[in-house]
Amino acid sequence: MDLDRFLAELADWSDQHDVSVETHRYGPLPDHEADLRLPPGASPRGLVVVIHGGFWRSRFGRETTRALCADLALRGWASWNVEYRRLGTGGGVPATLDDVAAALRHLDEVGPPGDGPVVLLGHSAGGQLALWAAGTRPVAAAVSLGGVCDLTEAARLGVGDGAALEFVGGAPEQRSELYDLADPARRLPSGSPTLIVHGTDDDRVPAELSRRYVKAAQAAGDPCHLLELRDVGHFEVIDPRTAAWSAIVQRLEALVKGG
């Protein structure tokens, strides 16, 4: 996939379909921002906290999940699209975790719109952050899309050209306490219903990370569901033009309803 072309096409789609955005500052640093989108003309069905990916590196920001948020608004959902410090802008463990927690606290202070369910959703590295956050507070559901669900195994495999090692600051045997803090697979059970989505053709994050997480979560007693999407890669899951995204939304809505 030509990633730059894909992101440009996604930006064009967003320009055509996006709704009004209210940007909030949740802290003093440049990356401490989150975008609140509301569905047009109706009380929201609930709110989805969206956490973008990019292997925690500064090249990618919340613009990569803008189209996803616009589509959620068209489907009746509010969204809170979170920016955070990444590698290159002061991020890493624990700073990035602190930012996600601060963004959620600010949302609490603002007050989520409506009285519907609150869902955490993250893509790629954002999947790790969403699952981590789900272990810190009760939510209606947590969703990982092609996520780095098992940070320890990702470090062992060198996923993302060593992104997990860089994010944590060393190997698991060197920084065990930080992996205990940041790795969702080490913090089970989370206590929240969870949907783990992975494409079988994902060439960025191995699907085995999601399979390992689901087995561990279920063994720990979490209501955790795996949705493997055949012939789907790493980025189709955040593209509202795809059947993959429609299938994800359907499963998310069923999970929130208790299905």
ChimeraX commands (.cxc) that place a marker at each C-alpha (Angstrom):
marker #1 position 0.00,0.00,0.00 radius 0.5
marker #1 position 1.11,3.53,-0.80 radius 0.5
marker #1 position 0.50,4.95,2.68 radius 0.5
marker #1 position 0.86,8.61,1.76 radius 0.5
marker #1 position -1.67,8.20,-1.06 radius 0.5
marker #1 position -4.05,6.33,1.25 radius 0.5
marker #1 position -3.89,9.04,3.89 radius 0.5
marker #1 position -4.44,11.73,1.26 radius 0.5
marker #1 position -7.54,9.90,-0.02 radius 0.5
marker #1 position -8.79,9.53,3.55 radius 0.5
marker #1 position -8.28,13.26,4.11 radius 0.5
marker #1 position -10.25,14.04,0.95 radius 0.5
marker #1 position -13.09,11.81,2.13 radius 0.5
marker #1 position -13.03,13.56,5.50 radius 0.5
marker #1 position -13.22,16.99,3.86 radius 0.5
marker #1 position -16.40,15.91,2.08 radius 0.5
marker #1 position -18.11,14.20,5.03 radius 0.5
marker #1 position -16.83,15.80,8.23 radius 0.5
marker #1 position -19.04,17.61,10.72 radius 0.5
marker #1 position -18.23,20.61,12.90 radius 0.5
marker #1 position -15.41,20.07,15.36 radius 0.5
marker #1 position -14.75,21.59,18.75 radius 0.5
marker #1 position -11.09,21.30,19.77 radius 0.5
marker #1 position -10.32,21.14,23.50 radius 0.5
marker #1 position -7.02,21.57,25.29 radius 0.5
marker #1 position -6.63,19.08,28.12 radius 0.5
marker #1 position -3.15,20.17,29.22 radius 0.5
marker #1 position -0.41,22.77,28.74 radius 0.5
marker #1 position 1.65,21.13,25.96 radius 0.5
marker #1 position 1.10,21.42,22.19 radius 0.5
marker #1 position 0.01,17.79,21.87 radius 0.5
marker #1 position -2.57,18.10,24.65 radius 0.5
marker #1 position -5.58,18.41,22.34 radius 0.5
marker #1 position -8.72,16.42,21.59 radius 0.5
marker #1 position -11.45,17.00,19.01 radius 0.5
marker #1 position -15.09,16.64,19.99 radius 0.5
marker #1 position -17.47,15.80,17.16 radius 0.5
marker #1 position -21.23,15.60,17.59 radius 0.5
marker #1 position -23.71,13.96,15.23 radius 0.5
marker #1 position -25.72,16.50,13.28 radius 0.5
marker #1 position -29.22,17.25,14.48 radius 0.5
marker #1 position -29.69,14.57,17.12 radius 0.5
marker #1 position -28.68,13.54,20.62 radius 0.5
marker #1 position -25.72,11.17,20.31 radius 0.5
marker #1 position -26.19,7.43,20.75 radius 0.5
marker #1 position -23.04,7.46,22.86 radius 0.5
marker #1 position -19.46,8.64,22.71 radius 0.5
marker #1 position -16.40,6.91,21.25 radius 0.5
marker #1 position -13.00,7.96,22.58 radius 0.5
marker #1 position -10.71,7.47,19.57 radius 0.5
marker #1 position -6.95,6.99,19.97 radius 0.5
marker #1 position -4.87,7.00,16.79 radius 0.5
marker #1 position -1.91,4.80,15.99 radius 0.5
marker #1 position 1.43,5.22,14.25 radius 0.5
marker #1 position 3.72,3.12,16.50 radius 0.5
marker #1 position 3.69,5.97,19.05 radius 0.5
marker #1 position 5.86,8.03,16.68 radius 0.5
marker #1 position 5.40,11.69,15.84 radius 0.5
marker #1 position 4.95,11.18,12.09 radius 0.5
marker #1 position 1.30,10.28,12.63 radius 0.5
marker #1 position -1.32,12.23,14.53 radius 0.5
marker #1 position -5.04,12.28,15.10 radius 0.5
marker #1 position -5.70,13.31,11.50 radius 0.5
marker #1 position -5.37,9.60,10.63 radius 0.5
marker #1 position -8.57,8.86,12.56 radius 0.5
marker #1 position -10.46,11.96,11.43 radius 0.5
marker #1 position -12.40,10.05,8.75 radius 0.5
marker #1 position -13.38,7.37,11.24 radius 0.5
marker #1 position -14.70,10.04,13.59 radius 0.5
marker #1 position -16.63,11.75,10.80 radius 0.5
marker #1 position -18.28,8.46,9.88 radius 0.5
marker #1 position -19.19,7.78,13.50 radius 0.5
marker #1 position -20.93,11.17,13.59 radius 0.5
marker #1 position -22.94,10.27,10.49 radius 0.5
marker #1 position -23.96,7.07,12.29 radius 0.5
marker #1 position -25.15,9.05,15.31 radius 0.5
marker #1 position -22.11,8.76,17.60 radius 0.5
marker #1 position -20.15,11.55,19.24 radius 0.5
marker #1 position -16.37,11.14,19.31 radius 0.5
marker #1 position -13.39,12.43,21.27 radius 0.5
marker #1 position -10.32,12.16,19.00 radius 0.5
marker #1 position -7.26,12.33,21.25 radius 0.5
marker #1 position -3.81,13.65,20.47 radius 0.5
marker #1 position -0.95,12.75,22.79 radius 0.5
marker #1 position 2.80,13.05,23.15 radius 0.5
marker #1 position 4.58,10.63,20.86 radius 0.5
marker #1 position 8.17,9.53,20.36 radius 0.5
marker #1 position 9.83,12.68,19.11 radius 0.5
marker #1 position 7.49,15.03,20.99 radius 0.5
marker #1 position 8.23,13.90,24.55 radius 0.5
marker #1 position 6.20,10.70,24.52 radius 0.5
marker #1 position 6.92,7.20,25.76 radius 0.5
marker #1 position 6.13,5.37,28.97 radius 0.5
marker #1 position 4.81,6.83,31.20 radius 0.5
marker #1 position 4.31,10.24,29.52 radius 0.5
marker #1 position 1.98,8.98,26.77 radius 0.5
marker #1 position -0.10,7.05,29.29 radius 0.5
marker #1 position -0.33,10.18,31.43 radius 0.5
marker #1 position -1.65,12.11,28.41 radius 0.5
marker #1 position -4.37,9.57,27.64 radius 0.5
marker #1 position -5.44,9.60,31.29 radius 0.5
marker #1 position -5.48,13.42,31.31 radius 0.5
marker #1 position -7.57,13.53,28.12 radius 0.5
marker #1 position -10.12,11.24,29.73 radius 0.5
marker #1 position -10.20,13.29,32.92 radius 0.5
marker #1 position -10.82,16.43,30.88 radius 0.5
marker #1 position -13.67,14.66,29.13 radius 0.5
marker #1 position -15.12,13.86,32.55 radius 0.5
marker #1 position -14.90,17.53,33.48 radius 0.5
marker #1 position -16.48,18.71,30.23 radius 0.5
marker #1 position -19.14,16.04,30.54 radius 0.5
marker #1 position -19.66,13.50,27.74 radius 0.5
marker #1 position -22.54,14.65,25.52 radius 0.5
marker #1 position -25.78,12.82,26.14 radius 0.5
marker #1 position -26.23,9.93,28.53 radius 0.5
marker #1 position -25.27,7.10,26.18 radius 0.5
marker #1 position -22.42,4.59,26.60 radius 0.5
marker #1 position -18.76,5.56,26.45 radius 0.5
marker #1 position -16.50,3.38,24.32 radius 0.5
marker #1 position -12.71,3.36,23.98 radius 0.5
marker #1 position -11.38,2.63,20.48 radius 0.5
marker #1 position -7.79,2.59,19.28 radius 0.5
marker #1 position -5.94,1.69,16.09 radius 0.5
marker #1 position -2.51,0.03,16.04 radius 0.5
marker #1 position -0.49,1.64,18.86 radius 0.5
marker #1 position -3.74,3.32,19.83 radius 0.5
marker #1 position -5.15,-0.15,20.42 radius 0.5
marker #1 position -2.58,-0.63,23.17 radius 0.5
marker #1 position -3.54,2.73,24.66 radius 0.5
marker #1 position -7.29,2.06,24.48 radius 0.5
marker #1 position -6.93,-1.34,26.16 radius 0.5
marker #1 position -4.64,0.16,28.78 radius 0.5
marker #1 position -7.16,2.92,29.49 radius 0.5
marker #1 position -9.99,0.39,29.75 radius 0.5
marker #1 position -8.15,-1.11,32.70 radius 0.5
marker #1 position -8.16,2.24,34.52 radius 0.5
marker #1 position -11.89,3.06,34.40 radius 0.5
marker #1 position -15.24,1.42,33.69 radius 0.5
marker #1 position -16.42,1.79,30.08 radius 0.5
marker #1 position -19.20,0.23,28.06 radius 0.5
marker #1 position -16.64,-1.41,25.74 radius 0.5
marker #1 position -13.08,-1.21,24.47 radius 0.5
marker #1 position -12.14,-1.85,20.84 radius 0.5
marker #1 position -8.69,-2.54,19.42 radius 0.5
marker #1 position -8.20,-2.30,15.64 radius 0.5
marker #1 position -5.01,-4.00,14.49 radius 0.5
marker #1 position -3.69,-3.20,17.93 radius 0.5
marker #1 position -0.40,-3.82,19.69 radius 0.5
marker #1 position -2.32,-5.73,22.35 radius 0.5
marker #1 position 0.67,-7.61,23.74 radius 0.5
marker #1 position 3.45,-5.08,24.24 radius 0.5
marker #1 position 5.92,-7.61,25.62 radius 0.5
marker #1 position 5.56,-9.92,22.63 radius 0.5
marker #1 position 5.70,-6.95,20.25 radius 0.5
marker #1 position 9.05,-5.97,21.79 radius 0.5
marker #1 position 10.35,-9.54,21.44 radius 0.5
marker #1 position 9.31,-9.63,17.77 radius 0.5
marker #1 position 10.68,-6.17,16.97 radius 0.5
marker #1 position 7.31,-4.98,15.66 radius 0.5
marker #1 position 7.45,-1.60,13.94 radius 0.5
marker #1 position 11.23,-1.62,13.62 radius 0.5
marker #1 position 11.58,-1.78,17.38 radius 0.5
marker #1 position 8.75,0.63,18.16 radius 0.5
marker #1 position 7.71,-1.11,21.39 radius 0.5
marker #1 position 11.30,-1.11,22.66 radius 0.5
marker #1 position 11.55,2.59,21.91 radius 0.5
marker #1 position 8.16,3.35,23.45 radius 0.5
marker #1 position 8.94,1.62,26.74 radius 0.5
marker #1 position 12.63,2.50,26.77 radius 0.5
marker #1 position 14.15,-0.97,26.75 radius 0.5
marker #1 position 13.52,-4.68,26.57 radius 0.5
marker #1 position 11.07,-6.44,28.91 radius 0.5
marker #1 position 13.86,-8.00,30.94 radius 0.5
marker #1 position 15.41,-4.55,31.39 radius 0.5
marker #1 position 12.28,-2.49,32.10 radius 0.5
marker #1 position 9.89,-5.03,33.57 radius 0.5
marker #1 position 8.17,-2.48,35.81 radius 0.5
marker #1 position 7.32,-0.27,32.83 radius 0.5
marker #1 position 5.92,-3.20,30.86 radius 0.5
marker #1 position 3.83,-4.06,33.93 radius 0.5
marker #1 position 2.50,-0.51,33.79 radius 0.5
marker #1 position 1.89,-0.19,30.04 radius 0.5
marker #1 position 1.22,-3.66,28.62 radius 0.5
marker #1 position -2.52,-4.44,28.48 radius 0.5
marker #1 position -1.74,-8.16,28.39 radius 0.5
marker #1 position -0.03,-7.84,31.79 radius 0.5
marker #1 position -2.91,-5.89,33.33 radius 0.5
marker #1 position -5.73,-8.39,32.89 radius 0.5
marker #1 position -8.54,-8.58,33.69 radius 0.5
marker #1 position -9.58,-5.12,32.54 radius 0.5
marker #1 position -13.17,-5.67,33.61 radius 0.5
marker #1 position -14.61,-4.19,30.41 radius 0.5
marker #1 position -16.26,-5.92,27.44 radius 0.5
marker #1 position -13.67,-5.93,24.69 radius 0.5
marker #1 position -13.68,-6.35,20.91 radius 0.5
marker #1 position -10.33,-7.22,19.36 radius 0.5
marker #1 position -10.26,-6.73,15.58 radius 0.5
marker #1 position -7.43,-7.82,13.30 radius 0.5
marker #1 position -7.06,-8.32,9.56 radius 0.5
marker #1 position -5.52,-11.60,8.47 radius 0.5
marker #1 position -3.38,-9.72,5.92 radius 0.5
marker #1 position -2.03,-7.15,8.40 radius 0.5
marker #1 position 1.65,-6.68,7.54 radius 0.5
marker #1 position 2.35,-4.04,10.22 radius 0.5
marker #1 position 1.14,-5.69,13.43 radius 0.5
marker #1 position 0.96,-9.50,13.54 radius 0.5
marker #1 position -2.53,-10.86,14.11 radius 0.5
marker #1 position -1.02,-13.29,16.59 radius 0.5
marker #1 position -0.70,-10.45,19.11 radius 0.5
marker #1 position -4.48,-10.08,19.10 radius 0.5
marker #1 position -5.04,-13.84,19.33 radius 0.5
marker #1 position -2.70,-14.07,22.32 radius 0.5
marker #1 position -4.45,-11.19,24.05 radius 0.5
marker #1 position -7.92,-12.65,23.55 radius 0.5
marker #1 position -6.89,-16.02,25.00 radius 0.5
marker #1 position -5.30,-14.35,28.01 radius 0.5
marker #1 position -8.25,-11.99,28.55 radius 0.5
marker #1 position -10.79,-14.79,28.38 radius 0.5
marker #1 position -8.70,-16.90,30.77 radius 0.5
marker #1 position -8.67,-13.94,33.18 radius 0.5
marker #1 position -12.46,-13.69,33.01 radius 0.5
marker #1 position -12.92,-10.72,30.69 radius 0.5
marker #1 position -15.78,-10.78,28.13 radius 0.5
marker #1 position -13.38,-10.51,25.19 radius 0.5
marker #1 position -14.28,-11.19,21.55 radius 0.5
marker #1 position -12.02,-11.66,18.53 radius 0.5
marker #1 position -13.08,-10.48,15.08 radius 0.5
marker #1 position -10.62,-11.63,12.42 radius 0.5
marker #1 position -11.26,-10.05,9.04 radius 0.5
marker #1 position -10.16,-12.20,6.14 radius 0.5
marker #1 position -8.04,-10.58,3.41 radius 0.5
marker #1 position -7.96,-7.29,5.34 radius 0.5
marker #1 position -4.77,-5.38,6.07 radius 0.5
marker #1 position -3.69,-2.86,8.68 radius 0.5
marker #1 position -5.40,0.27,7.39 radius 0.5
marker #1 position -8.74,-0.90,6.00 radius 0.5
marker #1 position -10.02,-1.04,9.58 radius 0.5
marker #1 position -9.91,2.77,9.86 radius 0.5
marker #1 position -11.28,3.45,6.38 radius 0.5
marker #1 position -15.03,4.26,6.44 radius 0.5
marker #1 position -15.25,3.38,2.75 radius 0.5
marker #1 position -14.62,-0.33,3.44 radius 0.5
marker #1 position -16.82,-3.29,4.31 radius 0.5
marker #1 position -14.34,-4.01,7.09 radius 0.5
marker #1 position -15.21,-0.77,8.90 radius 0.5
marker #1 position -18.95,-1.40,8.52 radius 0.5
marker #1 position -18.52,-4.86,10.05 radius 0.5
marker #1 position -16.57,-3.35,12.94 radius 0.5
marker #1 position -19.27,-0.78,13.70 radius 0.5
marker #1 position -21.96,-3.47,13.63 radius 0.5
marker #1 position -20.03,-5.61,16.10 radius 0.5
marker #1 position -19.29,-2.60,18.30 radius 0.5
marker #1 position -22.95,-1.62,18.47 radius 0.5
marker #1 position -23.95,-5.21,19.25 radius 0.5
marker #1 position -21.34,-5.39,22.02 radius 0.5
marker #1 position -22.58,-2.15,23.61 radius 0.5
marker #1 position -26.12,-3.55,23.55 radius 0.5
marker #1 position -24.89,-6.66,25.31 radius 0.5
marker #1 position -24.83,-8.91,22.28 radius 0.5
marker link #1:1,2 radius 0.2
marker link #1:2,3 radius 0.2
marker link #1:3,4 radius 0.2
marker link #1:4,5 radius 0.2
marker link #1:5,6 radius 0.2
marker link #1:6,7 radius 0.2
marker link #1:7,8 radius 0.2
marker link #1:8,9 radius 0.2
marker link #1:9,10 radius 0.2
marker link #1:10,11 radius 0.2
marker link #1:11,12 radius 0.2
marker link #1:12,13 radius 0.2
marker link #1:13,14 radius 0.2
marker link #1:14,15 radius 0.2
marker link #1:15,16 radius 0.2
marker link #1:16,17 radius 0.2
marker link #1:17,18 radius 0.2
marker link #1:18,19 radius 0.2
marker link #1:19,20 radius 0.2
marker link #1:20,21 radius 0.2
marker link #1:21,22 radius 0.2
marker link #1:22,23 radius 0.2
marker link #1:23,24 radius 0.2
marker link #1:24,25 radius 0.2
marker link #1:25,26 radius 0.2
marker link #1:26,27 radius 0.2
marker link #1:27,28 radius 0.2
marker link #1:28,29 radius 0.2
marker link #1:29,30 radius 0.2
marker link #1:30,31 radius 0.2
marker link #1:31,32 radius 0.2
marker link #1:32,33 radius 0.2
marker link #1:33,34 radius 0.2
marker link #1:34,35 radius 0.2
marker link #1:35,36 radius 0.2
marker link #1:36,37 radius 0.2
marker link #1:37,38 radius 0.2
marker link #1:38,39 radius 0.2
marker link #1:39,40 radius 0.2
marker link #1:40,41 radius 0.2
marker link #1:41,42 radius 0.2
marker link #1:42,43 radius 0.2
marker link #1:43,44 radius 0.2
marker link #1:44,45 radius 0.2
marker link #1:45,46 radius 0.2
marker link #1:46,47 radius 0.2
marker link #1:47,48 radius 0.2
marker link #1:48,49 radius 0.2
marker link #1:49,50 radius 0.2
marker link #1:50,51 radius 0.2
marker link #1:51,52 radius 0.2
marker link #1:52,53 radius 0.2
marker link #1:53,54 radius 0.2
marker link #1:54,55 radius 0.2
marker link #1:55,56 radius 0.2
marker link #1:56,57 radius 0.2
marker link #1:57,58 radius 0.2
marker link #1:58,59 radius 0.2
marker link #1:59,60 radius 0.2
marker link #1:60,61 radius 0.2
marker link #1:61,62 radius 0.2
marker link #1:62,63 radius 0.2
marker link #1:63,64 radius 0.2
marker link #1:64,65 radius 0.2
marker link #1:65,66 radius 0.2
marker link #1:66,67 radius 0.2
marker link #1:67,68 radius 0.2
marker link #1:68,69 radius 0.2
marker link #1:69,70 radius 0.2
marker link #1:70,71 radius 0.2
marker link #1:71,72 radius 0.2
marker link #1:72,73 radius 0.2
marker link #1:73,74 radius 0.2
marker link #1:74,75 radius 0.2
marker link #1:75,76 radius 0.2
marker link #1:76,77 radius 0.2
marker link #1:77,78 radius 0.2
marker link #1:78,79 radius 0.2
marker link #1:79,80 radius 0.2
marker link #1:80,81 radius 0.2
marker link #1:81,82 radius 0.2
marker link #1:82,83 radius 0.2
marker link #1:83,84 radius 0.2
marker link #1:84,85 radius 0.2
marker link #1:85,86 radius 0.2
marker link #1:86,87 radius 0.2
marker link #1:87,88 radius 0.2
marker link #1:88,89 radius 0.2
marker link #1:89,90 radius 0.2
marker link #1:90,91 radius 0.2
marker link #1:91,92 radius 0.2
marker link #1:92,93 radius 0.2
marker link #1:93,94 radius 0.2
marker link #1:94,95 radius 0.2
marker link #1:95,96 radius 0.2
marker link #1:96,97 radius 0.2
marker link #1:97,98 radius 0.2
marker link #1:98,99 radius 0.2
marker link #1:99,100 radius 0.2
marker link #1:100,101 radius 0.2
marker link #1:101,102 radius 0.2
marker link #1:102,103 radius 0.2
marker link #1:103,104 radius 0.2
marker link #1:104,105 radius 0.2
marker link #1:105,106 radius 0.2
marker link #1:106,107 radius 0.2
marker link #1:107,108 radius 0.2
marker link #1:108,109 radius 0.2
marker link #1:109,110 radius 0.2
marker link #1:110,111 radius 0.2
marker link #1:111,112 radius 0.2
marker link #1:112,113 radius 0.2
marker link #1:113,114 radius 0.2
marker link #1:114,115 radius 0.2
marker link #1:115,116 radius 0.2
marker link #1:116,117 radius 0.2
marker link #1:117,118 radius 0.2
marker link #1:118,119 radius 0.2
marker link #1:119,120 radius 0.2
marker link #1:120,121 radius 0.2
marker link #1:121,122 radius 0.2
marker link #1:122,123 radius 0.2
marker link #1:123,124 radius 0.2
marker link #1:124,125 radius 0.2
marker link #1:125,126 radius 0.2
marker link #1:126,127 radius 0.2
marker link #1:127,128 radius 0.2
marker link #1:128,129 radius 0.2
marker link #1:129,130 radius 0.2
marker link #1:130,131 radius 0.2
marker link #1:131,132 radius 0.2
marker link #1:132,133 radius 0.2
marker link #1:133,134 radius 0.2
marker link #1:134,135 radius 0.2
marker link #1:135,136 radius 0.2
marker link #1:136,137 radius 0.2
marker link #1:137,138 radius 0.2
marker link #1:138,139 radius 0.2
marker link #1:139,140 radius 0.2
marker link #1:140,141 radius 0.2
marker link #1:141,142 radius 0.2
marker link #1:142,143 radius 0.2
marker link #1:143,144 radius 0.2
marker link #1:144,145 radius 0.2
marker link #1:145,146 radius 0.2
marker link #1:146,147 radius 0.2
marker link #1:147,148 radius 0.2
marker link #1:148,149 radius 0.2
marker link #1:149,150 radius 0.2
marker link #1:150,151 radius 0.2
marker link #1:151,152 radius 0.2
marker link #1:152,153 radius 0.2
marker link #1:153,154 radius 0.2
marker link #1:154,155 radius 0.2
marker link #1:155,156 radius 0.2
marker link #1:156,157 radius 0.2
marker link #1:157,158 radius 0.2
marker link #1:158,159 radius 0.2
marker link #1:159,160 radius 0.2
marker link #1:160,161 radius 0.2
marker link #1:161,162 radius 0.2
marker link #1:162,163 radius 0.2
marker link #1:163,164 radius 0.2
marker link #1:164,165 radius 0.2
marker link #1:165,166 radius 0.2
marker link #1:166,167 radius 0.2
marker link #1:167,168 radius 0.2
marker link #1:168,169 radius 0.2
marker link #1:169,170 radius 0.2
marker link #1:170,171 radius 0.2
marker link #1:171,172 radius 0.2
marker link #1:172,173 radius 0.2
marker link #1:173,174 radius 0.2
marker link #1:174,175 radius 0.2
marker link #1:175,176 radius 0.2
marker link #1:176,177 radius 0.2
marker link #1:177,178 radius 0.2
marker link #1:178,179 radius 0.2
marker link #1:179,180 radius 0.2
marker link #1:180,181 radius 0.2
marker link #1:181,182 radius 0.2
marker link #1:182,183 radius 0.2
marker link #1:183,184 radius 0.2
marker link #1:184,185 radius 0.2
marker link #1:185,186 radius 0.2
marker link #1:186,187 radius 0.2
marker link #1:187,188 radius 0.2
marker link #1:188,189 radius 0.2
marker link #1:189,190 radius 0.2
marker link #1:190,191 radius 0.2
marker link #1:191,192 radius 0.2
marker link #1:192,193 radius 0.2
marker link #1:193,194 radius 0.2
marker link #1:194,195 radius 0.2
marker link #1:195,196 radius 0.2
marker link #1:196,197 radius 0.2
marker link #1:197,198 radius 0.2
marker link #1:198,199 radius 0.2
marker link #1:199,200 radius 0.2
marker link #1:200,201 radius 0.2
marker link #1:201,202 radius 0.2
marker link #1:202,203 radius 0.2
marker link #1:203,204 radius 0.2
marker link #1:204,205 radius 0.2
marker link #1:205,206 radius 0.2
marker link #1:206,207 radius 0.2
marker link #1:207,208 radius 0.2
marker link #1:208,209 radius 0.2
marker link #1:209,210 radius 0.2
marker link #1:210,211 radius 0.2
marker link #1:211,212 radius 0.2
marker link #1:212,213 radius 0.2
marker link #1:213,214 radius 0.2
marker link #1:214,215 radius 0.2
marker link #1:215,216 radius 0.2
marker link #1:216,217 radius 0.2
marker link #1:217,218 radius 0.2
marker link #1:218,219 radius 0.2
marker link #1:219,220 radius 0.2
marker link #1:220,221 radius 0.2
marker link #1:221,222 radius 0.2
marker link #1:222,223 radius 0.2
marker link #1:223,224 radius 0.2
marker link #1:224,225 radius 0.2
marker link #1:225,226 radius 0.2
marker link #1:226,227 radius 0.2
marker link #1:227,228 radius 0.2
marker link #1:228,229 radius 0.2
marker link #1:229,230 radius 0.2
marker link #1:230,231 radius 0.2
marker link #1:231,232 radius 0.2
marker link #1:232,233 radius 0.2
marker link #1:233,234 radius 0.2
marker link #1:234,235 radius 0.2
marker link #1:235,236 radius 0.2
marker link #1:236,237 radius 0.2
marker link #1:237,238 radius 0.2
marker link #1:238,239 radius 0.2
marker link #1:239,240 radius 0.2
marker link #1:240,241 radius 0.2
marker link #1:241,242 radius 0.2
marker link #1:242,243 radius 0.2
marker link #1:243,244 radius 0.2
marker link #1:244,245 radius 0.2
marker link #1:245,246 radius 0.2
marker link #1:246,247 radius 0.2
marker link #1:247,248 radius 0.2
marker link #1:248,249 radius 0.2
marker link #1:249,250 radius 0.2
marker link #1:250,251 radius 0.2
marker link #1:251,252 radius 0.2
marker link #1:252,253 radius 0.2
marker link #1:253,254 radius 0.2
marker link #1:254,255 radius 0.2
marker link #1:255,256 radius 0.2
marker link #1:256,257 radius 0.2
marker link #1:257,258 radius 0.2
marker link #1:258,259 radius 0.2
view
